[in-house]
């Protein structure tokens, strides 16, 4: 089965980047226990874009959707209650991909 990549693309004003990263440092930490989860990265823009990416990888689209509707929703509800300060992101959009090739380094 091919893996599935879901990227949350966040518009963050330059002066808010540090705050966004701070929120992720205080994140719920639930995603790593989710079925079908294959990893995630918070990516800070360096060149070519000013968007932050939350890159997530899943065993299939169905696992992503299950997380999004369950623990993912809980993690994002918690953010408003638990993490300090206002939301740093001014907008977000979801990009999704099927993984066609996934090449690890040779041993
Ligand atoms: C409405 C759009 C969204 C916004 C504004 C948003 C923002 C955030 C923020 C600020 C955090 C940091 C944790 C916190 O503050 O509690 C977080 C956590 C996270 N977000 Fe989102 N998010 C959104 C949707 C999504 C989507 C669609 C995905 C998947 C592609 C995603 C993936 C994650 C993951 C994996 C975490 C860490 C959760 C954990 O630790 O269990 N987010 N998000």
Boltz pocket constraint, residues with backbone or C-beta under 6 A from the ligand:
constraints:
  - pocket:
      binder: B
      contacts: [[A, 6], [A, 7], [A, 8], [A, 20], [A, 23], [A, 24], [A, 26], [A, 27], [A, 28], [A, 29], [A, 30], [A, 31], [A, 32], [A, 40], [A, 54], [A, 56], [A, 71], [A, 75], [A, 76], [A, 78], [A, 79], [A, 80], [A, 83], [A, 88], [A, 89], [A, 91], [A, 92], [A, 94]]
      max_distance: 6.0
